[in-house]
Amino acid sequence: MIGPSGAGRNRDGVWHEKEIVESFPPGDLKISWRTPVGRGWSSPVVFQGRVYLTDVMIVRTTATERVLLF
């Protein structure tokens, strides 16, 4: 299967994994947890059961970039 540019074991846009979900089941998915995050410029990354996410928190005129781990 061809994936997003850079995806796949060899970073060539090809992955060989099996049992990838092609679509979600009908009805609502059960939400396990939620947390507020700020705006960001990258997508979440899942690695070894953890979710890594970058965002930026803006308070008045100060912006703070963060790396979040869930």
TAKAUR-V111822 format. One record per pair of residues at least 24 apart in sequence whose ideal C-beta (glycine too) atoms are under 10 Angstrom apart, sorted by the first residue. I is the first residue (numbers start at 1). J is the second residue. D is the distance in Angstrom with one decimal. If there is no record, write none. Layout:
# TAKAUR-V111822
i = {I	I}
j = {J	J}
d = {D	D}
This chain:
# TAKAUR-V111822
i = {4	33	35	35	37	37	37	38	38	38	38	38	39	40	40	40	41	42	44	44	46}
j = {43	70	68	70	66	68	70	63	64	65	66	68	63	65	66	68	65	67	68	70	70}
d = {9.4	7.9	8.0	7.0	8.6	6.5	9.6	9.0	8.7	9.1	7.6	9.4	9.7	8.8	9.0	9.2	9.5	9.9	9.0	8.6	9.5}
